Amino acid sequence: GAVVSQHPSRVICKSGTSVKIECRSLDFQATTMFWYRQFPKQSLMLMATSNEGSKATYEQGVEKDKFLINHASLTLSTLTVTSAHPEDSSFYICSARDQGAEQFFGPGTRLTVL
Amino acid sequence: TQLLEQSPQFLSIQEGENLTVYCNSSSVFSSLQWYRQEPGEGPVLLVTVVTGGEVKKLKRLTFQFGDARKDSSLHITAAQPGDTGLYLCAGGPPADYKLSFGAGTTVTVRA
């Protein structure tokens, strides 16, 4: 149990376009979902916390207008990178939490902006 | 923000050797988690330690939580090439369930 999926697994886009990444909890209802980004050879950095039906809470330094998060249901959260630029190229990982404290991580999405 | 420092940053050992990874903080954590991440994949939870002084074993992996709940260690006995990966410790305040990750330790086990 406790499986989290992400789609797509990798995406390549042109500079200036927007990209949507989906995060789904497959066999449980996620009270909270988290979005992280990870640069090569580095650790995970929390970008935002998303609760179903309410606005996401962004970490300091993360632009909320650039990284739009929608948590429409208890099993789906989406991250949209708007007007993507090469510096947004990264590995984006989501996690989901049910009633407990444990977070279950998705497999990640590799975004490359040309 | 509760900071976690991991050491060493890189470890390269021969198959069959032992290794220890450390995770330290000046803050007290209600719990700490250890994850392993392989390239191009998300982190996979190995263990959660909750009680100060706790020791948990997972086959050849031994996890310890310090008495003061500020530090933790991961010890691998007789490492195998399949143990290769990025090991991350993580913890956070219980109130909002956010996790802060250490910088990670890249472990390479050579056959």
Backbone of each chain as ProteinMPNN parsed JSONL, in Angstrom:
{"seq_chain_A": "GAVVSQHPSRVICKSGTSVKIECRSLDFQATTMFWYRQFPKQSLMLMATSNEGSKATYEQGVEKDKFLINHASLTLSTLTVTSAHPEDSSFYICSARDQGAEQFFGPGTRLTVL", "coords_chain_A": {"N_chain_A": [[0.806, -1.199, 0.0], [0.174, 2.416, 0.133], [1.054, 3.95, -2.183], [2.439, 6.309, -4.34], [2.055, 8.126, -7.269], [3.544, 9.793, -10.084], [3.143, 11.974, -12.837], [4.116, 13.589, -15.828], [6.913, 11.24, -16.093], [9.192, 12.235, -17.141], [9.882, 15.311, -18.781], [10.369, 17.447, -21.5], [10.644, 20.746, -22.446], [10.068, 23.847, -24.202], [11.607, 27.014, -23.558], [9.645, 29.385, -21.821], [7.217, 28.141, -22.018], [4.496, 26.434, -20.296], [4.356, 23.885, -17.827], [2.717, 21.037, -16.586], [2.621, 19.009, -13.742], [1.547, 15.997, -12.374], [0.508, 14.57, -9.279], [-0.391, 11.71, -7.655], [-2.086, 9.943, -5.087], [-2.417, 6.591, -4.827], [-3.688, 4.541, -3.378], [-4.66, 5.533, -1.037], [-6.08, 8.214, 0.869], [-4.88, 11.408, 0.669], [-4.134, 13.592, 3.104], [-2.417, 15.717, 3.149], [-0.204, 17.037, 0.738], [3.111, 17.296, -0.5], [5.516, 19.263, -2.216], [8.669, 18.959, -3.689], [11.914, 20.01, -4.851], [14.831, 18.917, -6.519], [18.144, 19.364, -7.157], [20.907, 18.245, -9.229], [23.051, 16.017, -7.519], [22.325, 17.033, -5.086], [20.317, 17.556, -2.096], [16.826, 17.09, -1.19], [14.663, 19.844, -1.504], [12.131, 21.459, 0.134], [9.35, 22.822, -1.46], [6.638, 23.58, -1.303], [3.629, 23.173, 0.644], [0.669, 21.384, 0.401], [-2.742, 21.376, 0.948], [-5.792, 19.663, 0.66], [-8.338, 21.375, -0.958], [-7.616, 23.872, -0.047], [-5.477, 26.814, -0.142], [-2.092, 26.504, -1.218], [0.819, 26.382, 0.865], [3.725, 28.148, 0.639], [7.27, 27.746, 0.698], [9.875, 29.873, 1.923], [11.232, 32.017, -0.516], [10.271, 30.665, -2.698], [8.492, 31.171, -5.594], [5.153, 31.797, -5.707], [3.533, 32.484, -7.84], [4.818, 31.469, -9.956], [5.119, 28.775, -9.554], [2.486, 27.04, -9.591], [0.14, 25.518, -7.541], [-2.317, 23.093, -7.262], [-4.672, 21.462, -5.369], [-6.906, 19.496, -5.866], [-8.389, 17.294, -5.071], [-8.559, 14.612, -2.645], [-6.772, 12.825, -3.561], [-5.216, 13.855, -5.55], [-2.795, 16.159, -6.587], [-1.551, 18.968, -8.302], [1.272, 20.432, -9.884], [2.13, 23.288, -11.515], [4.492, 24.58, -13.584], [5.005, 27.688, -14.523], [5.685, 29.617, -17.459], [8.277, 28.493, -18.012], [11.832, 28.385, -17.525], [15.29, 27.743, -18.415], [16.661, 27.577, -15.949], [14.796, 26.467, -14.304], [14.914, 23.841, -14.73], [14.989, 20.712, -13.315], [14.655, 18.082, -10.837], [11.588, 17.139, -9.869], [9.755, 16.269, -7.067], [7.042, 14.716, -5.476], [5.272, 14.225, -2.385], [3.059, 12.407, -0.238], [0.823, 12.486, 2.478], [-1.043, 10.559, 4.771], [-3.338, 10.081, 7.374], [-1.437, 9.768, 9.26], [1.949, 10.621, 10.294], [3.852, 9.898, 8.479], [5.426, 10.333, 5.317], [4.897, 9.533, 1.939], [6.673, 8.998, -0.951], [6.634, 10.093, -4.368], [7.805, 8.898, -7.623], [9.152, 10.922, -8.881], [9.691, 13.642, -11.248], [11.419, 14.47, -14.075], [12.32, 17.501, -15.234], [13.223, 19.256, -18.063], [14.187, 22.224, -19.409], [14.491, 23.803, -22.409]], "CA_chain_A": [[0.0, 0.0, 0.0], [0.825, 3.715, 0.203], [1.765, 4.202, -3.436], [2.251, 7.637, -4.918], [2.535, 8.159, -8.657], [3.735, 11.102, -10.698], [3.079, 11.966, -14.296], [4.922, 12.554, -16.489], [8.158, 10.908, -15.402], [10.151, 13.216, -17.627], [9.304, 16.218, -19.761], [11.255, 18.44, -22.1], [9.813, 21.803, -23.014], [10.776, 25.047, -24.65], [11.575, 28.144, -22.64], [8.454, 30.216, -21.952], [5.99, 27.341, -21.954], [4.11, 25.97, -18.957], [4.369, 22.43, -17.683], [1.935, 20.564, -15.446], [3.039, 17.715, -13.185], [0.498, 15.446, -11.513], [0.899, 13.688, -8.188], [-1.587, 10.986, -7.208], [-1.997, 8.864, -4.102], [-3.195, 5.558, -5.516], [-4.454, 3.628, -2.525], [-5.031, 6.178, 0.218], [-6.453, 9.614, 0.724], [-3.775, 12.222, 1.166], [-4.526, 14.812, 3.804], [-1.474, 16.75, 2.75], [0.814, 16.67, -0.25], [4.256, 18.192, -0.468], [6.298, 19.322, -3.457], [10.09, 19.195, -3.493], [12.761, 19.986, -6.028], [16.145, 18.38, -6.216], [19.141, 19.587, -8.189], [21.869, 17.139, -9.265], [23.989, 15.842, -6.411], [21.877, 17.754, -3.899], [19.221, 16.958, -1.351], [15.497, 17.581, -1.517], [14.284, 21.112, -0.904], [10.681, 21.61, 0.147], [8.851, 24.011, -2.155], [5.318, 23.99, -0.828], [2.745, 22.21, 1.286], [-0.634, 21.517, -0.229], [-3.849, 20.693, 1.608], [-6.952, 19.569, -0.213], [-9.359, 22.395, -0.836], [-7.13, 25.173, 0.431], [-4.299, 27.317, -0.857], [-0.812, 25.923, -0.819], [1.745, 27.205, 1.65], [5.016, 28.097, -0.041], [8.47, 28.002, 1.492], [10.519, 31.15, 1.624], [12.038, 32.028, -1.728], [9.58, 29.982, -3.796], [7.506, 32.089, -6.172], [3.862, 31.127, -5.827], [2.935, 32.737, -9.15], [5.542, 30.689, -10.94], [4.857, 27.362, -9.266], [1.083, 26.987, -9.191], [-0.231, 24.226, -6.981], [-3.743, 22.858, -7.101], [-4.934, 20.186, -4.68], [-8.343, 19.466, -6.14], [-9.061, 16.193, -4.386], [-7.716, 13.963, -1.641], [-5.827, 11.916, -4.201], [-4.526, 14.496, -6.668], [-2.254, 17.51, -6.517], [-0.8, 19.288, -9.511], [2.235, 21.53, -9.853], [2.331, 23.859, -12.839], [5.613, 25.503, -13.705], [4.57, 28.631, -15.554], [6.751, 30.32, -18.177], [9.494, 27.809, -17.564], [13.119, 28.794, -18.068], [16.294, 26.685, -18.187], [17.022, 27.435, -14.526], [13.752, 25.671, -13.641], [15.21, 22.432, -14.978], [15.27, 20.071, -12.025], [13.905, 16.871, -10.535], [10.496, 17.536, -8.98], [9.251, 15.088, -6.365], [5.943, 14.991, -4.56], [5.01, 13.214, -1.371], [1.703, 12.488, 0.279], [0.665, 12.026, 3.866], [-2.434, 10.261, 5.125], [-3.64, 10.59, 8.714], [-0.249, 9.679, 10.091], [3.019, 11.578, 10.012], [4.75, 9.397, 7.452], [5.234, 10.797, 3.941], [5.214, 8.553, 0.9], [7.197, 9.786, -2.059], [6.462, 9.682, -5.745], [9.045, 8.549, -8.308], [9.826, 12.11, -9.406], [9.533, 14.093, -12.637], [12.606, 15.188, -14.55], [11.948, 18.598, -16.131], [14.312, 19.897, -18.79], [13.702, 23.373, -20.171], [15.506, 24.14, -23.417]], "C_chain_A": [[0.845, 1.258, 0.0], [1.666, 3.999, -1.033], [1.406, 5.583, -3.954], [2.829, 7.623, -6.33], [2.694, 9.604, -9.109], [3.686, 10.949, -12.211], [3.273, 13.377, -14.829], [6.187, 12.238, -15.68], [9.289, 11.818, -15.879], [9.479, 14.052, -18.714], [10.377, 17.196, -20.212], [10.381, 19.492, -22.744], [10.685, 22.978, -23.428], [10.64, 26.149, -23.609], [10.33, 28.988, -22.897], [7.149, 29.449, -21.887], [5.71, 26.932, -20.514], [4.026, 24.451, -18.944], [3.583, 22.035, -16.439], [2.419, 19.179, -15.037], [1.953, 17.256, -12.229], [1.087, 14.522, -10.461], [-0.367, 13.035, -7.65], [-1.247, 9.981, -6.116], [-2.947, 7.778, -4.581], [-4.081, 4.726, -4.605], [-4.751, 4.218, -1.158], [-5.393, 7.621, -0.079], [-5.396, 10.473, 1.419], [-4.296, 13.499, 1.798], [-3.681, 15.979, 3.318], [-0.532, 16.191, 1.7], [1.905, 17.73, -0.227], [4.95, 18.142, -1.826], [7.735, 19.721, -3.132], [10.757, 19.35, -4.863], [14.16, 19.56, -5.598], [17.064, 18.639, -7.404], [20.167, 18.464, -8.128], [22.828, 17.162, -8.091], [23.565, 16.596, -5.144], [20.693, 17.055, -3.251], [17.888, 17.545, -1.806], [15.232, 18.893, -0.789], [12.765, 21.251, -1.008], [10.29, 22.913, -0.535], [7.552, 24.501, -1.526], [4.589, 22.821, -0.208], [1.337, 22.462, 0.778], [-1.679, 20.707, 0.534], [-5.081, 20.747, 0.717], [-7.962, 20.668, 0.081], [-8.89, 23.732, -0.31], [-5.875, 25.574, -0.33], [-3.029, 26.671, -0.32], [-0.013, 26.917, 0.008], [3.134, 27.036, 1.062], [6.153, 28.39, 0.925], [9.093, 29.326, 1.036], [11.375, 31.034, 0.369], [11.397, 31.326, -2.907], [8.462, 30.88, -4.297], [6.177, 31.374, -6.404], [3.212, 31.36, -7.187], [3.632, 31.952, -10.251], [5.25, 29.197, -10.782], [3.442, 27.258, -8.694], [0.727, 25.591, -8.716], [-1.722, 24.179, -6.784], [-3.954, 21.497, -6.476], [-6.448, 19.97, -4.715], [-9.086, 18.362, -5.398], [-8.082, 15.566, -3.399], [-6.721, 12.986, -2.253], [-5.02, 12.569, -5.317], [-4.069, 15.905, -6.322], [-1.476, 17.754, -7.796], [0.118, 20.484, -9.261], [2.406, 22.015, -11.283], [3.479, 24.844, -12.778], [5.281, 26.44, -14.853], [5.779, 29.354, -16.16], [8.127, 29.769, -17.766], [10.742, 28.349, -18.267], [14.158, 27.727, -17.747], [16.673, 26.494, -16.722], [15.963, 26.681, -13.72], [13.964, 24.176, -13.873], [15.646, 21.785, -13.672], [14.495, 18.764, -11.946], [12.847, 17.265, -9.508], [9.868, 16.279, -8.385], [8.1, 15.508, -5.467], [5.905, 13.901, -3.488], [3.598, 13.43, -0.843], [1.651, 11.887, 1.668], [-0.806, 11.686, 4.1], [-2.678, 10.813, 6.526], [-2.407, 10.591, 9.61], [0.794, 10.71, 9.7], [3.896, 11.154, 8.849], [4.393, 9.942, 6.075], [5.669, 9.693, 2.986], [5.555, 9.323, -0.373], [6.862, 9.187, -3.421], [7.807, 9.417, -6.385], [9.772, 9.747, -8.92], [9.526, 12.386, -10.867], [10.76, 14.899, -13.019], [12.156, 16.238, -15.565], [13.209, 19.191, -16.748], [13.722, 21.009, -19.639], [14.806, 23.819, -21.125], [15.579, 25.642, -23.678]], "O_chain_A": [[2.069, 1.198, -0.116], [2.864, 4.259, -0.925], [0.239, 5.972, -3.999], [3.949, 7.164, -6.551], [2.056, 10.513, -8.578], [4.123, 9.947, -12.777], [2.638, 14.299, -14.318], [6.48, 12.911, -14.692], [10.215, 12.13, -15.13], [8.628, 13.568, -19.46], [11.173, 17.696, -19.418], [9.472, 19.165, -23.508], [11.855, 23.085, -23.06], [9.657, 26.196, -22.868], [9.996, 29.275, -24.046], [6.085, 30.046, -21.719], [6.561, 27.063, -19.634], [3.667, 23.825, -19.941], [3.757, 22.622, -15.371], [2.601, 18.295, -15.874], [1.492, 18.02, -11.381], [2.041, 13.788, -10.72], [-1.303, 13.721, -7.239], [-0.253, 9.261, -6.205], [-4.146, 8.017, -4.724], [-5.133, 4.254, -5.037], [-5.061, 3.485, -0.219], [-5.058, 8.168, -1.129], [-5.074, 10.279, 2.592], [-4.83, 14.375, 1.117], [-4.181, 17.084, 3.107], [-0.118, 15.033, 1.762], [1.647, 18.905, 0.033], [4.964, 17.108, -2.494], [7.984, 20.681, -2.404], [10.243, 18.891, -5.883], [14.598, 19.811, -4.475], [16.796, 18.189, -8.518], [20.294, 17.796, -7.102], [23.351, 18.213, -7.722], [24.372, 16.772, -4.231], [20.144, 16.094, -3.789], [17.84, 18.391, -2.698], [15.539, 19.032, 0.395], [12.194, 21.172, -2.096], [10.831, 23.975, -0.227], [7.392, 25.69, -1.251], [4.876, 21.656, -0.483], [0.872, 23.601, 0.729], [-1.519, 19.504, 0.74], [-5.364, 21.771, 0.095], [-8.381, 20.861, 1.222], [-9.7, 24.643, -0.143], [-5.291, 24.777, -1.063], [-2.918, 26.343, 0.861], [-0.155, 28.131, -0.136], [3.66, 25.926, 0.993], [6.008, 29.186, 1.852], [8.861, 29.808, -0.073], [12.141, 30.084, 0.208], [11.928, 31.384, -4.016], [7.595, 31.3, -3.531], [6.098, 30.448, -7.212], [2.425, 30.532, -7.644], [3.094, 31.792, -11.346], [5.149, 28.462, -11.764], [3.23, 27.371, -7.487], [0.982, 24.604, -9.405], [-2.323, 25.092, -6.219], [-3.471, 20.489, -6.992], [-7.16, 20.223, -3.743], [-10.281, 18.487, -5.129], [-6.916, 15.956, -3.334], [-5.917, 12.387, -1.539], [-4.217, 11.899, -5.966], [-4.843, 16.729, -5.835], [-0.818, 16.851, -8.313], [-0.221, 21.413, -8.527], [2.783, 21.242, -12.164], [3.447, 25.814, -12.022], [5.277, 26.035, -16.016], [6.753, 29.659, -15.473], [8.99, 30.482, -17.253], [10.705, 28.716, -19.441], [13.92, 26.885, -16.881], [16.974, 25.378, -16.298], [16.212, 26.3, -12.576], [13.275, 23.346, -13.28], [16.566, 22.263, -13.008], [13.774, 18.394, -12.872], [13.182, 17.679, -8.398], [9.5, 15.35, -9.104], [8.172, 16.528, -4.782], [6.438, 12.807, -3.67], [3.023, 14.509, -0.991], [2.34, 10.917, 1.981], [-1.699, 12.424, 3.684], [-2.248, 11.927, 6.823], [-2.344, 11.324, 10.597], [0.536, 11.574, 8.862], [4.616, 11.982, 8.289], [3.221, 10.01, 5.705], [6.673, 9.016, 3.204], [4.8, 10.194, -0.807], [6.812, 7.971, -3.602], [8.845, 9.676, -5.776], [10.887, 9.603, -9.423], [9.157, 11.488, -11.624], [11.098, 15.888, -12.368], [11.666, 15.891, -16.639], [14.141, 19.576, -16.041], [12.862, 20.766, -20.485], [15.909, 24.167, -20.702], [16.382, 26.088, -24.498]]}, "seq_chain_B": "TQLLEQSPQFLSIQEGENLTVYCNSSSVFSSLQWYRQEPGEGPVLLVTVVTGGEVKKLKRLTFQFGDARKDSSLHITAAQPGDTGLYLCAGGPPADYKLSFGAGTTVTVRA", "coords_chain_B": {"N_chain_B": [[13.457, 26.727, 10.903], [14.565, 23.418, 11.119], [17.776, 22.254, 11.134], [19.611, 19.671, 9.574], [22.589, 17.932, 9.661], [24.564, 15.962, 7.65], [27.027, 13.412, 7.547], [29.614, 11.259, 6.31], [29.864, 13.2, 3.244], [30.368, 11.77, 0.961], [30.957, 8.304, 0.382], [33.002, 5.655, -0.396], [33.353, 2.321, -0.699], [34.654, -1.045, -0.42], [33.046, -4.045, -1.401], [31.656, -5.932, 1.235], [32.795, -4.561, 3.311], [32.203, -2.473, 6.243], [30.075, 0.357, 6.995], [29.321, 3.659, 8.24], [26.932, 6.182, 8.562], [26.269, 9.502, 9.514], [23.944, 11.652, 11.179], [23.255, 14.763, 12.283], [22.063, 17.281, 14.566], [21.291, 20.454, 16.061], [18.891, 20.71, 17.071], [16.03, 19.275, 18.716], [14.31, 16.405, 17.726], [11.124, 14.994, 17.183], [10.915, 12.684, 15.797], [12.959, 10.831, 13.497], [13.645, 10.167, 10.119], [15.041, 7.794, 7.843], [16.048, 7.609, 4.512], [16.516, 6.009, 1.32], [17.748, 6.8, -1.838], [17.715, 6.237, -5.266], [19.334, 7.012, -8.392], [17.338, 9.142, -10.39], [14.97, 8.413, -9.238], [12.359, 8.532, -6.69], [12.786, 9.136, -3.116], [12.995, 6.345, -0.879], [11.491, 5.187, 1.978], [13.336, 3.955, 4.69], [13.427, 3.585, 7.483], [11.838, 4.729, 10.504], [12.74, 6.429, 13.374], [11.877, 6.924, 16.709], [11.977, 6.965, 19.537], [14.189, 8.194, 22.034], [17.469, 6.899, 22.145], [16.765, 4.633, 20.855], [17.217, 1.637, 18.948], [17.113, 0.264, 15.795], [16.852, -2.518, 13.643], [17.323, -3.541, 10.306], [17.67, -6.033, 8.482], [20.847, -5.986, 7.268], [21.208, -3.43, 8.045], [21.552, -1.041, 10.591], [19.992, 1.186, 12.69], [20.293, 4.022, 14.742], [18.983, 6.132, 17.257], [19.799, 9.055, 18.888], [20.146, 9.537, 22.451], [19.27, 12.052, 23.267], [17.686, 12.728, 21.207], [18.678, 14.22, 19.085], [20.392, 13.37, 17.201], [21.345, 10.838, 14.828], [22.267, 7.632, 13.528], [23.309, 5.553, 10.828], [24.202, 2.328, 10.209], [25.812, 0.09, 8.129], [26.353, -3.256, 7.676], [28.729, -5.429, 6.246], [28.644, -4.47, 3.487], [26.975, -4.409, 0.303], [27.012, -4.291, -3.324], [24.403, -3.615, -4.054], [23.63, -1.89, -2.086], [24.388, 0.581, -2.801], [23.751, 4.026, -3.216], [21.944, 7.117, -2.568], [21.802, 8.243, 0.649], [19.553, 9.581, 2.878], [18.769, 11.562, 5.676], [15.964, 12.692, 7.531], [13.77, 14.985, 9.137], [11.364, 16.664, 11.237], [9.275, 19.265, 12.651], [6.53, 18.111, 14.547], [4.096, 19.384, 14.334], [3.375, 20.479, 11.792], [4.082, 18.587, 10.005], [6.067, 18.926, 8.113], [9.068, 18.077, 6.393], [12.534, 18.324, 6.922], [15.427, 17.844, 5.096], [18.589, 16.22, 5.369], [21.788, 16.87, 3.786], [22.53, 14.617, 2.504], [24.182, 11.456, 1.899], [26.301, 10.044, -0.349], [26.657, 6.815, -1.175], [28.857, 4.425, -2.369], [29.318, 1.167, -3.278], [31.767, -0.959, -4.12], [32.197, -3.748, -6.232]], "CA_chain_B": [[13.847, 25.527, 10.163], [15.471, 22.552, 11.843], [18.818, 21.841, 10.211], [20.223, 18.362, 9.764], [23.884, 17.816, 8.998], [24.939, 14.583, 7.403], [28.428, 13.169, 7.228], [30.303, 12.088, 5.325], [29.087, 13.518, 2.044], [30.601, 10.664, 0.032], [31.6, 7.118, 0.928], [33.228, 4.625, -1.396], [33.972, 1.199, 0.004], [34.691, -2.331, -1.098], [32.023, -5.007, -0.967], [32.015, -6.689, 2.433], [33.195, -3.647, 4.386], [31.125, -1.822, 6.987], [30.072, 1.816, 6.888], [28.402, 4.378, 9.122], [26.535, 7.527, 8.137], [25.806, 10.233, 10.686], [22.98, 12.727, 10.97], [23.315, 15.529, 13.53], [21.352, 18.549, 14.611], [21.264, 21.117, 17.362], [17.484, 20.7, 17.467], [15.441, 18.01, 19.125], [13.299, 15.92, 16.794], [10.2, 13.984, 17.709], [11.267, 11.46, 15.076], [13.835, 11.011, 12.336], [13.505, 9.125, 9.109], [16.141, 7.531, 6.917], [15.606, 7.239, 3.178], [17.52, 5.74, 0.305], [17.283, 7.259, -3.135], [18.527, 5.84, -6.402], [19.275, 8.051, -9.434], [16.131, 9.219, -11.203], [13.809, 7.896, -8.522], [12.054, 9.207, -5.444], [13.336, 8.486, -1.93], [12.234, 5.246, -0.312], [11.669, 5.175, 3.424], [13.952, 2.763, 5.274], [13.022, 3.42, 8.882], [11.537, 5.895, 11.328], [13.093, 6.242, 14.784], [11.002, 7.806, 17.479], [12.329, 7.033, 20.952], [15.597, 8.443, 22.31], [18.2, 5.682, 22.465], [16.214, 3.499, 20.099], [18.013, 0.957, 17.92], [16.283, -0.567, 14.91], [17.631, -3.274, 12.664], [16.651, -3.93, 9.085], [18.662, -6.922, 7.861], [22.232, -5.576, 7.56], [21.21, -2.005, 8.4], [21.231, -0.744, 11.983], [19.713, 2.605, 12.882], [20.259, 4.454, 16.135], [18.503, 7.476, 17.548], [20.503, 9.479, 20.077], [19.343, 9.666, 23.677], [18.673, 13.389, 23.314], [16.885, 12.85, 19.971], [19.243, 15.255, 18.217], [21.276, 12.779, 16.215], [21.038, 9.474, 14.446], [23.291, 7.022, 12.685], [22.948, 4.384, 10.019], [25.36, 1.462, 10.052], [25.589, -1.039, 7.22], [27.335, -4.331, 7.865], [29.02, -6.245, 5.05], [27.953, -3.779, 2.396], [26.896, -5.063, -0.999], [26.79, -3.306, -4.396], [23.011, -3.191, -4.042], [23.45, -0.841, -1.079], [24.781, 1.841, -3.42], [22.656, 4.978, -3.353], [22.003, 8.334, -1.763], [21.112, 8.035, 1.917], [19.076, 10.863, 3.386], [18.008, 11.589, 6.911], [14.961, 13.754, 7.482], [12.967, 15.137, 10.34], [10.664, 17.934, 11.233], [8.368, 19.489, 13.773], [5.32, 17.296, 14.367], [2.879, 20.183, 14.173], [2.954, 20.689, 10.407], [4.504, 17.417, 9.235], [7.076, 19.206, 7.098], [10.337, 17.398, 6.583], [13.8, 18.917, 6.49], [16.344, 16.777, 4.724], [20.018, 16.435, 5.376], [22.366, 17.029, 2.448], [22.66, 13.3, 1.887], [25.473, 10.765, 1.802], [26.348, 9.169, -1.518], [27.402, 5.595, -0.859], [29.192, 3.568, -3.514], [29.922, -0.095, -2.845], [32.428, -1.557, -5.303], [32.225, -5.224, -6.211]], "C_chain_B": [[14.836, 24.709, 10.993], [16.475, 21.981, 10.861], [19.383, 20.487, 10.597], [21.52, 18.315, 8.981], [24.248, 16.349, 8.861], [26.425, 14.5, 7.086], [28.673, 11.672, 7.131], [29.399, 12.367, 4.119], [29.185, 12.377, 1.036], [31.31, 9.529, 0.756], [31.763, 6.117, -0.205], [33.975, 3.486, -0.723], [33.902, -0.056, -0.846], [33.566, -3.208, -0.55], [32.528, -5.786, 0.244], [32.449, -5.811, 3.599], [31.961, -3.073, 5.077], [31.193, -0.313, 6.777], [29.065, 2.403, 7.857], [28.171, 5.777, 8.573], [25.917, 8.219, 9.351], [24.871, 11.372, 10.284], [22.876, 13.484, 12.288], [22.565, 16.841, 13.43], [21.489, 19.161, 15.988], [19.83, 21.139, 17.903], [17.057, 19.313, 17.899], [14.336, 17.643, 18.139], [12.386, 14.908, 17.486], [10.432, 12.642, 17.021], [12.216, 11.818, 13.946], [13.588, 9.857, 11.379], [14.8, 8.991, 8.31], [15.55, 7.032, 5.61], [16.801, 6.82, 2.342], [16.933, 6.122, -1.047], [18.262, 6.802, -4.205], [18.353, 6.881, -7.499], [17.979, 7.989, -10.237], [14.887, 8.679, -10.534], [13.553, 8.708, -7.261], [12.674, 8.475, -4.264], [12.4, 7.394, -1.416], [12.534, 5.188, 1.179], [12.275, 3.849, 3.884], [13.433, 2.523, 6.686], [12.646, 4.767, 9.472], [11.935, 5.561, 12.759], [12.392, 7.325, 15.586], [11.495, 8.026, 18.909], [13.827, 7.269, 21.136], [16.295, 7.165, 22.733], [17.756, 4.461, 21.678], [17.21, 2.945, 19.088], [17.069, 0.085, 17.11], [17.179, -1.258, 13.894], [16.755, -3.683, 11.496], [17.668, -4.715, 8.286], [20.067, -6.451, 8.214], [22.337, -4.097, 7.941], [20.783, -1.837, 9.846], [21.099, 0.764, 12.136], [19.669, 2.907, 14.363], [19.738, 5.871, 16.231], [19.163, 7.89, 18.849], [19.572, 9.662, 21.27], [18.605, 10.999, 23.736], [17.811, 13.678, 22.088], [17.354, 14.015, 19.105], [20.095, 14.645, 17.104], [20.877, 11.331, 15.956], [22.177, 8.934, 13.591], [22.713, 5.818, 11.96], [24.224, 3.584, 9.8], [24.99, 0.31, 9.138], [26.725, -2.036, 7.404], [27.493, -5.121, 6.565], [28.302, -5.693, 3.825], [28.043, -4.543, 1.079], [26.677, -3.999, -2.077], [25.349, -2.791, -4.454], [22.698, -2.134, -2.995], [23.837, 0.534, -1.629], [23.576, 2.759, -3.58], [22.911, 6.216, -2.525], [21.169, 8.106, -0.51], [20.795, 9.41, 2.517], [18.427, 10.68, 4.742], [17.057, 12.79, 6.831], [14.195, 13.795, 8.785], [12.264, 16.472, 10.288], [9.778, 18.079, 12.445], [7.068, 18.734, 13.543], [4.099, 18.116, 14.011], [2.429, 20.291, 12.721], [3.424, 19.59, 9.472], [5.492, 17.729, 8.126], [8.353, 18.462, 7.437], [11.488, 18.267, 6.106], [14.752, 17.768, 6.224], [17.781, 17.199, 4.96], [20.528, 16.496, 3.946], [22.565, 15.695, 1.744], [24.073, 12.763, 1.898], [25.41, 9.822, 0.612], [27.259, 7.996, -1.21], [27.613, 4.79, -2.133], [29.884, 2.326, -2.978], [30.465, -0.791, -4.086], [32.497, -3.077, -5.149], [33.654, -5.744, -6.204]], "O_chain_B": [[15.82, 25.242, 11.506], [16.11, 21.318, 9.89], [19.604, 20.192, 11.772], [21.551, 18.619, 7.788], [24.239, 15.596, 9.835], [27.0, 15.384, 6.452], [28.001, 10.894, 7.808], [28.301, 11.82, 4.013], [28.217, 12.057, 0.346], [32.152, 9.756, 1.625], [30.8, 5.77, -0.888], [35.092, 3.664, -0.237], [33.19, -0.118, -1.848], [33.193, -3.11, 0.62], [33.672, -6.24, 0.277], [32.47, -6.261, 4.744], [30.841, -3.17, 4.577], [32.241, 0.226, 6.424], [28.094, 1.754, 8.246], [29.11, 6.463, 8.171], [25.155, 7.62, 10.109], [24.993, 11.963, 9.211], [22.457, 12.918, 13.298], [22.447, 17.432, 12.357], [21.77, 18.466, 16.964], [19.591, 21.535, 19.044], [17.646, 18.308, 17.499], [13.523, 18.489, 17.767], [12.839, 14.077, 18.273], [10.172, 11.588, 17.602], [12.266, 12.963, 13.497], [13.353, 8.722, 11.792], [15.545, 9.954, 8.133], [14.68, 6.161, 5.59], [17.937, 7.213, 2.607], [15.783, 5.811, -1.357], [19.476, 6.959, -4.068], [17.331, 7.566, -7.539], [17.575, 6.925, -10.706], [13.857, 8.504, -11.185], [14.409, 9.472, -6.814], [13.052, 7.31, -4.392], [11.177, 7.507, -1.507], [13.695, 5.146, 1.587], [11.8, 2.772, 3.523], [13.052, 1.408, 7.042], [13.084, 5.814, 8.994], [11.522, 4.535, 13.3], [12.33, 8.486, 15.182], [11.437, 9.142, 19.427], [14.644, 6.626, 20.477], [15.787, 6.425, 23.576], [18.32, 3.377, 21.829], [17.952, 3.695, 18.454], [16.323, -0.726, 17.658], [18.124, -0.674, 13.363], [15.612, -4.109, 11.664], [18.436, -4.149, 7.509], [20.443, -6.515, 9.385], [23.437, -3.58, 8.136], [19.784, -2.411, 10.282], [21.994, 1.52, 11.755], [19.088, 2.156, 15.148], [20.026, 6.709, 15.377], [19.096, 7.148, 19.829], [18.376, 9.906, 21.117], [17.464, 11.07, 24.193], [17.267, 14.774, 21.961], [16.551, 14.705, 18.477], [20.475, 15.343, 16.164], [20.178, 10.699, 16.748], [22.949, 9.695, 13.007], [21.771, 5.17, 12.417], [25.208, 4.101, 9.271], [23.98, -0.363, 9.345], [27.902, -1.692, 7.298], [26.517, -5.433, 5.884], [27.469, -6.363, 3.214], [29.03, -5.217, 0.785], [26.199, -2.907, -1.767], [25.112, -1.653, -4.859], [21.618, -1.544, -3.013], [23.622, 1.546, -0.961], [22.511, 2.329, -4.023], [23.945, 6.351, -1.871], [19.977, 7.811, -0.593], [21.665, 10.272, 2.639], [17.632, 9.761, 4.942], [17.333, 13.772, 6.142], [13.999, 12.776, 9.447], [12.526, 17.302, 9.417], [9.557, 17.119, 13.182], [6.557, 18.731, 12.423], [3.15, 17.584, 13.435], [1.233, 20.205, 12.439], [3.187, 19.66, 8.267], [5.738, 16.877, 7.272], [8.678, 18.246, 8.605], [11.431, 18.867, 5.033], [14.869, 16.84, 7.024], [18.149, 18.36, 4.78], [19.79, 16.209, 3.003], [22.748, 15.65, 0.527], [25.042, 13.523, 1.906], [24.577, 8.917, 0.564], [28.463, 8.153, -1.011], [26.671, 4.511, -2.876], [30.91, 2.419, -2.305], [29.711, -1.163, -4.985], [32.812, -3.603, -4.082], [33.871, -6.956, -6.188]]}, "name": "protein", "num_of_chains": 2, "seq": "GAVVSQHPSRVICKSGTSVKIECRSLDFQATTMFWYRQFPKQSLMLMATSNEGSKATYEQGVEKDKFLINHASLTLSTLTVTSAHPEDSSFYICSARDQGAEQFFGPGTRLTVLTQLLEQSPQFLSIQEGENLTVYCNSSSVFSSLQWYRQEPGEGPVLLVTVVTGGEVKKLKRLTFQFGDARKDSSLHITAAQPGDTGLYLCAGGPPADYKLSFGAGTTVTVRA"}
